[in-house]
Amino acid sequence: MNPLTAERTGIGVEEYLEGELYSDVRHEYAAGEVYAMVGASDRHGLIAGNLFALIRPRARKAGCQLFIADMKVRLRLNDQDYFYYPDLVLSCEPDDRATYYRESPCLIIEVLSQATERIDRREKLFAYQAIPSLREYLLVSQERPRVEVFRRSNRWHREEHTSGSVRVECLDTQLPFENIYEDIGMAT
């Protein structure tokens, strides 16, 4: 996390969750520390919206729930709690229905920005890979047509795509680049 945006608090999980209900600013939680979230660009919002529009019909058909921006993912690492706000999170587990977070997603997508890319590539990548149910973690560039897929089979491996489409295995579907980057003004 960026120490310049850190709010050093050392609060508990219940206090954090209660605070998020009334805060005008979203915060992520890492082992008792709370960090304010930065705002998103127009490209970021358009790409996240395009991904939601592409994935949602397939998610509903599969009985899954897809969330954009405001649903937290909760995980535990080294006996510490963490809550992150991915750009998109897909949960297909019928028992994973807490009101304000999910614990068993199969897909997490982050749209990269200069402010968040380092955290998305390192801290969140490491943390998300510890979620037993997670099968795919996508990092989507807003600067150029590029999607990195971290996919779990027997172990985690990385794929990079710059054209065509990206396969989402947990929904058995393809995400065409022309739709991911629709209305962005970049050649795909």
LUMPAGU-406039 format. One line per field, with one value per atom (N, C-alpha, C): x, y, z; atom name. Coordinates in pm, whole numbers. Atoms other than C-alpha are relative to their C-alpha. Layout:
REM residues N
east: [X/...]
north: [Y/...]
up: [Z/...]
a: [CA/...]
***
This chain:
REM residues 188
east: [83/0/88/-72/112/-1/-1/229/-52/52/123/-151/146/-242/-47/36/-232/-59/57/-452/34/-45/-272/-103/107/-550/9/-4/-497/-136/135/-871/-33/45/-1054/-93/83/-1257/-141/138/-1599/-7/-3/-1505/21/-22/-1376/-129/123/-1693/-108/97/-1912/33/-42/-1711/-26/23/-1745/-146/142/-2124/-32/31/-2108/101/-107/-1796/-35/15/-1809/112/-118/-1471/15/-25/-1404/141/-130/-1115/26/-41/-924/62/-43/-819/107/-110/-487/56/-54/-415/-11/25/-568/25/-27/-457/-102/103/-706/60/-57/-618/-111/101/-831/24/-6/-909/5/-7/-820/-115/104/-1072/45/-28/-1093/-17/10/-1046/-122/109/-1306/29/-37/-1117/-21/14/-1108/-147/143/-1484/-62/54/-1561/43/-49/-1342/-69/67/-1487/-147/138/-1838/-15/3/-1764/17/-22/-1632/-124/121/-1939/-109/103/-2169/29/-36/-1977/-22/-1/-1964/-136/122/-2298/-101/98/-2529/44/-52/-2305/1/-1/-2270/-141/139/-2648/-44/37/-2694/62/-71/-2440/-38/39/-2605/103/-105/-2310/-43/23/-2303/123/-108/-2093/-20/5/-2011/106/-92/-1846/29/-55/-1635/-32/37/-1826/-11/4/-1813/143/-132/-1521/26/-45/-1321/72/-62/-1225/89/-89/-927/86/-90/-693/136/-139/-315/78/-80/-87/-81/90/-378/-41/42/-454/-112/110/-770/36/-19/-764/-133/117/-1046/45/-33/-994/-128/109/-1230/50/-39/-1158/-94/88/-1295/-118/107/-1496/33/-17/-1548/-119/101/-1738/4/12/-1861/-108/95/-2029/-38/30/-2047/-132/130/-2409/9/-14/-2286/81/-82/-2069/-88/100/-2336/-3/-1/-2223/-47/60/-2389/100/-93/-2076/131/-124/-1805/-21/-5/-1727/133/-122/-1473/43/-32/-1485/-22/18/-1462/75/-75/-1360/75/-61/-1267/9/-19/-1122/67/-56/-1048/36/-44/-847/35/-39/-826/115/-122/-476/-2/-23/-398/140/-132/-72/1/5/-185/-9/26/-278/80/-62/-71/99/-100/214/-68/73/-29/-74/75/-243/93/-94/65/74/-80/235/-85/73/37/-128/128/-301/18/-27/-163/36/-40/5/-118/113/-300/-110/108/-556/35/-39/-356/-16/22/-410/-147/142/-788/-22/12/-862/-95/101/-1165/41/-35/-992/67/-57/-923/70/-58/-840/4/-19/-706/45/-29/-712/45/-48/-510/-20/39/-652/60/-63/-450/-102/83/-626/82/-90/-325/16/-11/-310/-76/72/-496/92/-83/-343/-71/59/-485/95/-80/-273/-93/82/-434/91/-65/-308/-103/97/-475/55/-39/-470/-45/33/-455/57/-68/-221/79/-72/-23/-40/31/-52/94/-82/69/-58/35/60/-13/18/-73/-13/18/-59/-71/77/-309/0/2/-291/-99/101/-560/-86/87/-835/-98/90/-1011/74/-55/-943/-100/86/-1083/-15/31/-1254/-53/33/-1256/-110/101/-1471/-143/131/-1759/-5/-9/-1645/-47/37/-1663/124/-106/-1451/-37/18/-1404/75/-67/-1332/59/-66/-1086/-84/79/-1315/-111/103/-1578/59/-66/-1340/34/-49/-1204/-96/102/-1528/-12/14/-1562/124/-123/-1202/85/-76/-1057/140/-129/-770/-22/11/-709/18/-12/-767/24]
north: [-118/0/125/-126/357/67/-58/501/143/-137/850/6/3/745/-85/86/521/82/-56/604/-98/91/442/-3/7/319/-120/119/-36/-41/33/-110/-146/137/-442/-14/29/-609/58/-49/-524/153/-146/-158/49/-34/-146/-15/25/-302/101/-100/-68/137/-129/234/12/-2/139/27/-25/156/149/-142/528/93/-81/647/43/-47/861/-51/50/713/-148/143/343/-19/30/190/-150/140/-135/-21/36/-316/-107/96/-494/-16/35/-655/114/-104/-375/141/-132/-86/29/-40/108/98/-81/266/53/-62/512/-40/36/416/128/-114/652/-6/-6/764/-63/67/610/97/-80/760/-44/38/756/-132/127/478/-118/105/273/-38/26/309/-66/59/229/-146/138/-84/-89/81/-210/-23/16/-144/-96/92/-323/-145/135/-625/-52/38/-630/-41/29/-617/-132/124/-902/-124/117/-1131/-27/17/-1072/-99/97/-1265/-145/137/-1573/-37/25/-1537/-35/27/-1524/-138/132/-1829/-112/101/-2018/4/-9/-1913/70/-71/-1693/144/-141/-1340/80/-87/-1068/139/-133/-741/89/-99/-425/104/-108/-196/1/-24/-198/-124/120/-559/-35/34/-646/-150/139/-970/-9/21/-1099/-123/115/-1324/10/5/-1433/-50/37/-1446/11/-1/-1538/47/-32/-1512/147/-139/-1156/12/-23/-1030/109/-97/-843/14/-29/-676/88/-77/-556/25/-33/-389/-24/20/-552/78/-66/-385/-89/96/-700/-126/126/-1011/-90/99/-1325/-114/109/-1575/-96/103/-1901/-97/86/-2061/44/-38/-2066/42/-35/-2038/128/-119/-1732/123/-106/-1469/98/-104/-1236/131/-123/-896/95/-104/-683/-52/54/-919/-143/139/-1246/-59/70/-1504/-109/113/-1765/35/-33/-1592/-99/81/-1785/90/-94/-1474/137/-138/-1136/75/-83/-858/137/-135/-541/73/-87/-259/85/-64/-119/150/-144/245/27/-33/422/-6/-3/460/-139/130/93/-116/112/-114/-78/70/-195/-88/76/-308/-117/106/-507/-113/99/-685/-77/65/-767/-42/31/-742/-78/67/-835/-132/127/-1101/-108/95/-1273/-37/24/-1233/-82/69/-1344/-146/138/-1656/-92/79/-1770/-39/34/-1790/-134/134/-2162/-8/7/-2100/76/-86/-1846/-80/70/-1984/95/-95/-1665/140/-140/-1318/73/-74/-1073/141/-137/-752/62/-59/-528/140/-131/-234/99/-105/94/89/-80/235/-56/66/-19/-132/127/-336/-111/103/-589/-54/66/-841/-111/107/-1055/-89/97/-1370/-84/94/-1551/-108/109/-1891/-116/116/-2181/-127/137/-2533/-86/65/-2752/103/-111/-2436/126/-127/-2068/21/-39/-1962/129/-130/-1634/-9/-14/-1561/149/-139/-1232/2/-12/-1133/147/-136/-827/17/-7/-909/-126/118/-1156/1/9/-1264/-67/59/-1378/-102/106/-1704/10/9/-1709/-140/141/-2074/-25/32/-2054/27/-17/-1940/-60/60/-2120/100/-104/-1798/76/-83/-1563/147/-145/-1188/62/-59/-1028/137/-128/-738/116/-110/-530/42/-34/-547/51/-48/-504/147/-136/-184/86/-77/-60/141/-143/324/59/-48/364/79/-74/492/-53/59/250/-120/111/0/-132/133/-361/-105]
up: [0/0/0/6/-63/138/-134/271/4/2/160/14/-12/147/117/-112/451/114/-121/745/111/-104/1038/113/-97/1259/93/-82/1385/54/-45/1399/-28/19/1416/-119/116/1142/16/-18/1289/-8/6/1335/-144/141/976/-80/76/832/36/-43/1038/-61/55/924/-149/144/558/-34/24/591/-4/-13/668/-66/57/488/-143/137/174/-89/71/75/31/-22/25/53/-57/219/-12/-8/190/138/-136/507/-10/3/558/140/-131/893/101/-98/1100/-49/57/877/-110/95/664/-100/108/328/-89/86/132/-145/141/-227/-84/92/-513/-99/101/-775/-131/127/-1121/-117/122/-1468/-82/89/-1743/-70/66/-1925/95/-101/-1606/14/-15/-1562/-121/122/-1924/-16/13/-1927/102/-103/-1597/-39/43/-1729/-117/114/-2056/46/-51/-1866/73/-70/-1643/-100/101/-1948/-73/68/-2114/86/-88/-1812/64/-78/-1641/-57/51/-1879/23/-19/-1858/149/-145/-1478/49/-42/-1431/-45/54/-1653/82/-79/-1439/148/-140/-1111/87/-72/-1015/25/-27/-876/-40/46/-1043/59/-61/-869/-62/56/-995/108/-82/-773/149/-139/-443/88/-83/-323/43/-54/-97/-13/-12/-106/133/-131/239/-7/-8/296/125/-115/573/-46/27/542/130/-123/830/121/-112/1076/5/10/959/-104/94/786/-99/108/455/-72/81/263/-115/119/-94/-80/91/-342/-143/140/-680/-92/97/-991/-35/18/-1062/79/-73/-853/-33/36/-950/101/-96/-692/-48/45/-791/112/-114/-445/64/-57/-316/147/-141/45/22/-11/-28/-22/17/34/117/-103/313/-62/51/278/-62/43/232/-58/56/106/-49/45/-69/44/-43/49/-96/89/-229/-147/142/-568/-88/97/-878/-98/92/-1080/65/-43/-983/-115/107/-1231/57/-35/-1171/-130/110/-1427/53/-50/-1390/-20/11/-1322/56/-53/-1241/152/-146/-880/63/-61/-827/-60/71/-1072/85/-81/-834/106/-102/-562/-63/69/-809/-45/52/-950/109/-105/-622/119/-123/-301/-26/25/-442/-72/67/-675/102/-104/-380/89/-90/-156/-69/69/-414/-30/30/-503/121/-120/-143/18/-9/-199/-70/60/-255/-119/107/-481/-125/114/-709/-111/116/-1055/-95/95/-1250/59/-39/-1178/-125/123/-1471/34/-8/-1493/-138/127/-1766/-9/21/-1900/-52/59/-1965/-91/84/-2150/-141/130/-2434/7/-3/-2538/52/-62/-2298/124/-116/-2053/43/-58/-1826/81/-72/-1692/86/-92/-1387/26/-1/-1402/82/-80/-1159/-70/40/-1292/113/-113/-1087/80/-63/-1014/-76/66/-1108/-118/115/-1451/-60/56/-1642/-151/144/-1991/-29/42/-2180/-135/122/-2449/-44/53/-2675/-115/106/-2931/9/4/-3010/115/-115/-2693/116/-122/-2338/50/-51/-2210/152/-143/-1869/23/-16/-1773/101/-102/-1462/-50/64/-1689/-139/133/-2005/-107/95/-2206/-48/57/-2417/17/-8/-2367/-117/117/-2708/31/-22/-2702/-52/55/-2925/95/-98/-2648/131/-122/-2353/-16/24/-2509/-82/71/-2668/59/-37/-2659/66/-63/-2537/-98/100/-2865/-21/33/-2905/-91/95/-3182/74/-61/-3080/-105]
a: [N/CA/C/N/CA/C/N/CA/C/N/CA/C/N/CA/C/N/CA/C/N/CA/C/N/CA/C/N/CA/C/N/CA/C/N/CA/C/N/CA/C/N/CA/C/N/CA/C/N/CA/C/N/CA/C/N/CA/C/N/CA/C/N/CA/C/N/CA/C/N/CA/C/N/CA/C/N/CA/C/N/CA/C/N/CA/C/N/CA/C/N/CA/C/N/CA/C/N/CA/C/N/CA/C/N/CA/C/N/CA/C/N/CA/C/N/CA/C/N/CA/C/N/CA/C/N/CA/C/N/CA/C/N/CA/C/N/CA/C/N/CA/C/N/CA/C/N/CA/C/N/CA/C/N/CA/C/N/CA/C/N/CA/C/N/CA/C/N/CA/C/N/CA/C/N/CA/C/N/CA/C/N/CA/C/N/CA/C/N/CA/C/N/CA/C/N/CA/C/N/CA/C/N/CA/C/N/CA/C/N/CA/C/N/CA/C/N/CA/C/N/CA/C/N/CA/C/N/CA/C/N/CA/C/N/CA/C/N/CA/C/N/CA/C/N/CA/C/N/CA/C/N/CA/C/N/CA/C/N/CA/C/N/CA/C/N/CA/C/N/CA/C/N/CA/C/N/CA/C/N/CA/C/N/CA/C/N/CA/C/N/CA/C/N/CA/C/N/CA/C/N/CA/C/N/CA/C/N/CA/C/N/CA/C/N/CA/C/N/CA/C/N/CA/C/N/CA/C/N/CA/C/N/CA/C/N/CA/C/N/CA/C/N/CA/C/N/CA/C/N/CA/C/N/CA/C/N/CA/C/N/CA/C/N/CA/C/N/CA/C/N/CA/C/N/CA/C/N/CA/C/N/CA/C/N/CA/C/N/CA/C/N/CA/C/N/CA/C/N/CA/C/N/CA/C/N/CA/C/N/CA/C/N/CA/C/N/CA/C/N/CA/C/N/CA/C/N/CA/C/N/CA/C/N/CA/C/N/CA/C/N/CA/C/N/CA/C/N/CA/C/N/CA/C/N/CA/C/N/CA/C/N/CA/C/N/CA/C/N/CA/C/N/CA/C/N/CA/C/N/CA/C/N/CA/C/N/CA/C/N/CA/C/N/CA/C/N/CA/C/N/CA/C/N/CA/C/N/CA/C/N/CA/C/N/CA/C/N/CA/C/N/CA/C/N/CA/C/N/CA/C/N/CA/C/N/CA/C/N/CA/C/N/CA/C/N/CA/C/N/CA/C/N/CA/C/N/CA/C/N/CA/C/N/CA/C/N/CA/C/N/CA/C/N/CA/C/N/CA/C/N/CA/C/N/CA/C/N/CA/C/N/CA/C/N/CA/C/N/CA/C/N/CA/C/N/CA/C/N/CA/C/N/CA/C/N/CA/C/N/CA/C/N/CA/C/N/CA/C/N/CA/C/N/CA/C/N/CA/C/N/CA/C/N/CA/C/N/CA/C/N/CA/C/N/CA/C]
***
